[in-house]
Amino acid sequence: MGFLIRPVVISAIVAFLLVSALYGGALSLPLFSDDLVQIPWLESISWRELWTSPSPYGYYRPLWYTIWRGWGELVGGLRPFGLHLLNLIAHFVAAWLTGLLAARWLPPDAERETRSIAAALAAAFFAVFPFSRQAVAWPGAVYNPLVSGMAAAAVLAYDRGRGERSAWWIGTALVLAVLSSLTYETGILVAPLIVGVELIGRLRSRWKTRSWWPLAFSGLFVVSWGVWRSMRGTGVMASGLTLTDLWHNTAYLIQGLIFPIAPLAQVSVTWMGVDPVLGLWLIAVPSLLLLGWWLGRRSPDVLLLGAGWFGLFALPPVISMKADWFSLAPRFLYMTAAGVSLIWAGGMAPFVALARHRRRVAFTILIAAMLLIPAASFVRNGVRLYRMAGEAIWGAAQTVTDGQHTLLVNLPRRITPTRRLYPVGFEGITPLPIRVTADGLTYVHTGVRDVAETVAFGIVATEQPRPYTYDLFGRAVGWQEIATVAREVETVYLTRYEAGRIHLVAAGRLGDVTPDVELQASFGDLIDLLAVSHTCDQAGRVRLTTWWRARSEIDVDVSIFAHLLGQGGEMAAQADGRPLMGMMPFWLWERAEVVRDVRHFPPVDSGVYSLQLGIWEPAAGTRWSVTGRTGDFVAFEVRCP
């Protein structure tokens, strides 16, 4: 049993279980956001260009892209599953190493069991850190867990090297600092982090001898900074930050620092109506004072390392990013997560150790659950939003696999939950930012180019579902523009937003070839129903495909009604509306234009139904009659298994 509670083992177990439970669903996600820009760029450049030029967004991160290329060779290409798996592995390693740091930096007289508790708690705090979810779920942010893991490994190596007077271990830390600076620009701070570790060690008499190694790390920082400045393009770093930006950036960082209890601030915001930032500080100030006092007495080394880590990696975003951008990009908090985890684990482990030996495991689990369940819920909800958006993105890729030129309408640019857990910052996701193109979306997933277009047609967007709101992706268009674009493609798909699902549905196409069948019916001598086709799947979902033709231009606004009636004549389901799911009203049709219209009914029970089709004129409140027949609809039999 002694081996099972060693810090190296328990932190690995905790990290693996939590990362798998919280982020395992990310393995089924597509690629999104900047992946859709960076992957085509990476595939188009040479190795020399990769190491001598910045990325499409002006950043110099050659080692990250090299890792991607190598990983792609290993797993068969830059495919979604492999890239998501890389993020999860990197996040697991970073959480595991953070657990080892917590155990190693406890006071020398700490029991082995207390060290194991600290390792487990630190790994748990890191794995569940809520503002990491963007960096873990999005492959293009893998540099965050990579550099965080390298930083933790560098500190462990340096600490061991100083304790054992081993140049090999200190050299390993130096190599890791070099690699970090080539992976991500914030990685250049790993060298100053090691210098800070040396200062803490001297302050706390951690080592008995002095060392000149910090000079090497200081020199590395200067060189890395110079290389980065010479290679970097424009990037997104902002200038001219206002005091308001700094105030909000600081509040956002403090929220990350106190994330286990930050939901209490949102409770005060909701119930008492206080300003979100004020509500956050009301919780943060006494909590941090108490935590700092306790750590100063019980684990001063952990306090200094955690606070130094947090402050060092918090500095770049707080002084260089506009508040609006920072809040939209919570991945920039990832590099502070190790410091946050060390502080909370270092504070909780001595507290848990006060309990009797037989109760410590249960007490640890109870404390961890109380502090981490809200954050875990936040992560799970975020992954759920990614999976909802991912279904629509996968659907977009699926529509172009046969090479048809496709119009994708109202894909999700941004999704925001209606309920908040934390008082400040953006809590949603941005799967398809403005800089992404339809060609990038389809090419990355299918290898096919120039087969899709995307537009935002808000007129037909459904009412906002209760659990979330959404913004639309693509160029905004109106009635005439949607008709023009639809005539240029072979098929049209519309994004449907439901409470727990976002998916694409076929809407039809304009200018379709007329089926070689007899005319089914003519309504008002103006609109012909040429053909009807329908299916019903095992879930009872009826899909109705109809072909219509306008005999002449139509100057009134009419709609199609499609009703499924049970054997007793009762309404079982309906799919009324303008053609192409509301996107192509008849008054936009050209003379003799043929449109294939697809309708999707809600699920019905198995049985035999009567499908009634006709034309409805809302302004007059009447149905158009069927030419040459008695009645105002045509009927067909539908069987559902």
Residue pairs with C-beta under 8 A, 6 or more apart in sequence:
2 112
3 9
4 10
5 112
5 113
5 116
6 112
6 116
7 99
7 100
7 103
7 104
7 115
7 116
7 118
7 119
8 100
8 119
10 99
10 116
10 119
10 120
10 123
11 95
11 96
11 98
11 99
11 100
11 103
11 119
11 120
11 122
11 123
12 96
12 99
12 123
14 95
14 99
14 119
14 120
14 123
14 124
14 127
15 92
15 95
15 96
15 99
15 123
15 124
15 126
15 127
16 92
16 96
18 95
18 123
18 124
18 127
18 128
18 376
19 88
19 91
19 92
19 95
19 127
19 136
20 88
22 127
22 128
22 376
22 379
22 380
22 383
23 87
23 88
23 91
23 133
23 136
23 137
23 379
23 383
24 88
25 383
25 384
25 387
26 84
26 87
26 88
26 136
26 137
26 383
26 386
27 81
27 84
27 85
27 88
28 81
28 387
28 390
29 80
29 84
29 137
29 386
29 387
29 390
30 80
30 390
30 393
30 394
30 397
30 445
31 39
31 80
31 83
31 139
31 393
31 444
31 445
32 138
32 386
32 389
32 390
32 393
32 431
32 432
32 436
33 138
33 140
33 430
33 431
33 432
33 433
33 436
34 57
34 140
34 433
34 435
34 436
35 83
35 138
35 139
35 140
35 444
36 432
36 436
36 437
36 440
36 441
36 444
37 56
37 57
37 435
37 436
37 437
37 440
38 55
38 56
38 65
38 140
39 78
39 444
40 440
40 443
40 444
41 55
41 56
42 50
42 65
42 68
42 69
42 78
43 78
45 53
50 62
50 65
50 66
50 69
51 62
51 66
52 231
53 231
54 60
54 231
54 232
54 233
55 61
55 65
55 233
57 233
57 235
57 236
58 232
58 233
58 234
58 235
58 236
59 185
59 232
59 233
59 235
60 185
60 227
60 228
60 231
60 232
60 233
61 143
61 182
61 183
61 184
61 185
62 182
63 179
63 182
63 183
64 142
64 143
64 146
64 183
64 184
67 86
67 142
67 146
67 183
68 78
68 83
68 86
68 142
71 78
71 82
71 83
71 86
72 78
72 79
72 82
74 82
75 81
75 82
75 85
76 82
78 444
80 139
80 445
83 139
83 142
84 137
84 139
86 139
86 142
87 135
87 136
87 137
87 138
87 139
87 141
87 142
87 145
88 136
90 142
90 145
90 146
90 149
91 127
91 132
91 135
91 136
91 145
92 127
93 145
93 149
94 126
94 145
94 148
94 149
94 152
94 338
95 123
95 126
95 127
96 123
97 149
97 152
97 153
97 156
98 122
98 123
98 125
98 126
98 148
98 152
98 337
98 338
98 341
98 342
99 118
99 119
99 120
99 121
99 122
99 123
99 126
99 345
100 119
100 152
100 156
101 122
101 152
101 155
101 156
101 305
101 338
101 342
102 118
102 119
102 121
102 122
102 302
102 341
102 342
102 345
102 346
102 349
103 115
103 116
103 118
103 119
103 122
104 115
104 156
104 159
105 159
105 299
105 301
105 302
105 305
105 342
105 346
106 114
106 115
106 118
106 299
106 301
106 302
106 346
106 349
107 298
107 299
107 300
107 301
110 118
110 349
110 350
110 353
111 353
113 353
113 357
113 360
114 349
114 350
114 352
114 353
115 349
117 348
117 349
117 352
117 353
117 360
117 364
118 302
118 345
118 346
118 348
118 349
119 345
120 364
120 368
121 341
121 344
121 345
121 348
121 349
121 352
121 364
121 367
121 368
122 341
122 342
122 344
122 345
122 346
123 341
124 345
124 368
124 372
125 260
125 337
125 340
125 341
125 344
125 345
125 371
125 372
126 337
126 338
126 341
128 372
128 375
128 376
128 379
129 256
129 259
129 333
129 334
129 337
129 340
129 341
129 375
130 259
130 374
130 375
130 378
130 379
130 421
130 422
131 256
131 259
131 330
131 331
131 333
131 334
131 337
131 425
132 144
132 145
132 330
132 331
132 333
132 334
132 337
132 379
133 330
133 378
133 379
133 382
133 383
134 141
134 329
134 330
134 331
134 382
134 429
135 141
135 142
135 144
135 145
135 331
135 334
136 145
137 382
137 383
137 386
138 331
141 331
141 334
143 183
143 184
143 187
144 184
144 331
144 334
144 335
145 334
146 183
146 184
147 180
147 183
147 184
147 186
147 187
147 190
147 335
148 334
148 335
148 337
148 338
150 176
150 177
150 179
150 180
150 183
150 187
150 190
151 176
151 180
151 187
151 190
151 193
151 309
151 335
151 338
152 338
153 173
153 176
154 172
154 173
154 176
154 177
154 180
154 190
154 193
154 194
155 173
155 193
155 194
155 197
155 305
157 169
157 170
157 172
157 173
157 176
158 169
158 170
158 173
158 194
158 197
158 198
158 213
159 197
159 201
159 206
160 166
160 169
161 167
161 168
161 169
161 170
161 171
161 172
161 173
162 170
162 198
162 201
162 206
162 207
162 211
162 213
163 206
163 207
165 209
170 211
170 213
173 194
174 213
174 216
174 217
174 220
176 190
177 187
177 190
177 191
177 194
177 217
177 220
178 220
178 224
179 187
180 187
180 188
180 190
181 187
181 188
181 190
181 191
181 220
181 224
181 227
181 228
185 228
185 232
186 313
186 316
186 335
187 224
188 221
188 224
188 225
188 228
189 221
189 312
189 313
189 316
191 217
191 218
191 220
191 221
191 224
192 217
192 218
192 221
192 312
193 308
193 309
193 312
194 214
194 217
195 214
195 217
195 218
195 221
196 308
196 312
197 305
198 211
198 213
198 214
200 206
200 301
200 304
200 305
200 308
201 207
202 210
203 304
204 300
204 301
204 304
206 301
236 321
236 325
237 320
237 321
238 245
238 320
238 321
238 322
238 325
241 249
241 319
241 320
241 321
241 322
244 323
245 321
245 322
245 323
246 318
246 319
247 277
248 277
248 323
248 326
248 327
248 424
249 317
249 318
249 319
249 321
249 323
249 326
250 318
251 277
251 280
251 281
251 424
252 323
252 326
252 327
252 333
252 424
252 425
253 314
253 317
253 318
253 333
253 336
254 280
254 281
254 284
254 288
255 262
255 265
255 280
255 284
255 422
255 423
255 424
255 425
256 333
256 336
256 337
256 340
257 284
257 288
257 310
257 336
257 340
257 343
258 283
258 284
258 287
258 288
259 340
259 375
259 422
260 344
260 371
260 372
260 374
260 375
261 283
261 287
261 371
262 280
262 283
262 284
262 422
262 423
263 374
263 421
263 422
264 283
265 276
265 279
265 280
265 282
265 283
265 284
265 422
265 423
266 276
266 279
266 420
266 421
266 422
266 423
268 274
268 279
268 282
268 283
269 275
269 276
269 279
269 423
270 420
272 279
274 282
276 423
276 424
277 423
277 424
279 423
280 423
280 424
291 343
291 344
291 347
292 303
294 347
294 350
294 351
295 302
295 303
295 343
295 346
295 347
296 303
298 346
298 347
298 350
299 346
299 347
299 349
299 350
302 342
302 343
302 345
302 346
303 343
303 346
305 339
305 342
306 338
306 339
306 340
306 341
306 342
306 343
306 346
307 339
307 343
308 339
309 336
309 338
309 339
309 342
310 336
310 339
310 340
310 343
311 339
312 339
313 335
313 336
313 339
314 336
316 332
317 326
317 332
317 333
318 326
321 329
321 332
326 332
327 424
327 425
327 426
328 426
328 430
330 425
330 426
344 371
348 367
348 368
348 371
351 367
352 360
352 363
352 364
352 367
353 360
355 363
374 421
377 421
378 421
378 422
378 427
381 417
382 427
382 429
385 415
385 417
385 428
385 429
385 468
386 429
386 431
388 415
388 500
388 501
388 502
389 412
389 415
389 429
389 431
389 432
389 502
390 431
391 501
391 502
391 503
392 411
392 412
392 495
392 502
392 503
392 504
393 411
393 431
393 432
393 441
393 445
394 445
395 493
395 503
395 504
396 406
396 408
396 411
396 441
396 442
396 445
396 452
396 493
396 504
397 441
397 442
397 445
397 446
399 406
399 408
399 452
399 491
399 493
399 504
400 406
400 442
400 446
400 448
400 451
400 452
401 446
401 448
403 448
403 451
404 451
404 489
404 490
404 491
405 451
405 452
405 453
405 488
405 489
405 490
405 491
406 451
406 452
406 453
406 489
406 490
406 491
406 492
406 493
407 452
407 453
407 454
407 455
407 485
407 486
407 489
407 491
407 492
407 493
408 438
408 452
408 453
408 454
408 455
408 474
408 493
408 495
408 504
409 454
409 455
409 456
409 457
409 460
409 474
409 482
409 492
409 493
409 494
409 495
409 507
409 583
410 455
410 456
410 457
410 458
410 460
410 461
410 472
410 473
410 474
410 494
410 495
411 432
411 454
411 472
411 473
411 474
411 495
411 504
412 431
412 432
412 470
412 471
412 472
412 473
412 495
412 497
412 502
413 430
413 431
413 432
413 433
413 434
413 456
413 470
413 471
413 472
413 473
413 474
414 428
414 429
414 430
414 431
414 470
414 471
415 428
415 429
415 431
415 468
415 469
415 470
415 471
415 502
416 426
416 427
416 428
416 468
416 469
416 470
417 427
417 428
417 467
417 468
418 466
418 467
418 468
418 469
419 467
420 427
421 427
428 468
432 441
432 473
436 473
437 454
438 452
438 453
438 454
438 474
439 449
439 450
439 452
441 452
441 454
442 448
442 449
442 451
442 452
443 449
453 474
453 485
453 488
453 489
454 473
454 474
454 475
455 474
455 475
455 476
455 477
455 481
455 482
455 485
456 472
456 473
456 474
456 475
456 476
456 477
457 472
457 476
457 477
457 482
457 583
458 472
458 476
459 478
459 479
459 582
460 494
460 581
460 582
460 583
461 472
461 497
462 496
462 497
464 470
465 497
465 498
465 499
466 499
467 499
467 500
470 497
470 502
477 485
479 585
479 588
480 588
482 583
482 584
483 510
483 584
483 588
486 492
486 509
486 510
486 580
486 583
486 584
487 510
487 511
489 509
490 509
491 506
491 508
491 509
492 506
492 507
492 508
492 509
492 510
492 580
492 583
493 504
493 505
493 506
493 507
494 504
494 505
494 507
494 580
494 581
494 583
495 502
495 503
495 504
495 505
496 502
496 503
496 504
496 505
505 581
505 598
505 600
506 598
507 580
507 581
507 583
507 597
507 598
508 545
508 579
508 580
508 581
508 595
508 596
508 597
508 598
509 595
509 596
510 580
510 584
510 593
510 594
510 595
511 593
511 594
511 595
512 547
512 594
512 595
512 596
513 594
514 530
514 547
514 549
514 594
515 530
515 531
515 547
517 530
517 531
519 528
519 529
519 530
520 529
520 530
520 531
520 532
520 634
521 528
521 529
521 613
521 626
521 627
521 629
521 634
522 528
522 529
522 551
522 626
522 627
522 628
523 529
523 614
523 615
523 624
523 625
523 626
523 627
524 615
524 624
524 625
524 627
525 551
525 627
526 550
526 551
526 552
526 554
526 624
527 548
527 549
527 550
527 551
527 554
527 558
527 586
527 615
527 624
528 548
528 549
528 550
528 551
529 546
529 547
529 548
529 613
529 634
530 546
530 547
530 548
530 549
530 594
531 546
531 547
532 544
532 545
532 546
532 547
532 611
532 613
532 636
533 544
533 545
533 546
534 542
534 543
534 544
534 545
534 611
534 636
534 638
535 542
535 543
536 542
536 543
536 604
536 638
536 639
536 640
536 641
537 543
538 641
539 603
540 603
540 604
540 605
540 606
540 640
541 600
541 601
541 602
541 603
542 564
542 573
542 600
542 601
542 604
542 609
542 611
542 638
542 640
543 598
543 599
543 600
543 601
544 562
544 575
544 598
544 599
544 600
544 601
544 611
545 596
545 597
545 598
545 599
546 560
546 596
546 597
546 599
546 613
547 594
547 595
547 596
547 597
548 560
548 579
548 594
548 595
548 597
549 592
549 593
549 594
549 595
550 586
550 589
550 590
550 591
550 592
550 593
551 591
551 592
552 591
553 587
553 589
553 590
553 591
554 586
554 587
554 589
555 587
556 586
556 587
556 617
556 619
557 585
557 586
557 587
557 617
557 618
557 619
558 585
558 586
558 615
558 616
558 617
558 618
558 624
559 576
559 577
559 578
559 585
559 615
559 616
559 617
559 618
560 576
560 577
560 578
560 579
560 597
560 599
560 613
560 614
560 615
560 616
561 574
561 576
561 612
561 613
561 614
561 615
561 616
561 623
561 633
562 574
562 575
562 576
562 599
562 601
562 611
562 612
562 613
563 571
563 573
563 574
563 576
563 611
563 612
564 571
564 572
564 573
564 574
564 601
564 604
564 609
564 610
564 611
564 638
565 571
565 572
565 609
565 610
565 611
565 612
566 572
566 607
566 609
567 607
567 608
567 609
572 604
572 605
572 609
573 601
573 602
573 603
573 604
574 601
575 599
575 600
575 601
576 616
577 599
578 584
578 585
578 586
579 585
579 586
579 595
579 597
580 595
580 597
581 598
581 599
584 595
589 595
604 640
605 640
606 640
606 641
607 639
607 640
608 637
608 638
608 639
608 640
609 637
609 638
609 639
609 640
610 635
610 636
610 637
610 638
611 635
611 636
611 637
611 638
612 633
612 634
612 635
613 633
613 634
613 635
613 636
614 623
614 624
614 626
614 632
614 633
614 634
615 623
615 624
616 622
616 623
616 624
617 623
617 624
623 632
623 633
624 632
625 631
625 632
626 632
626 633
626 634
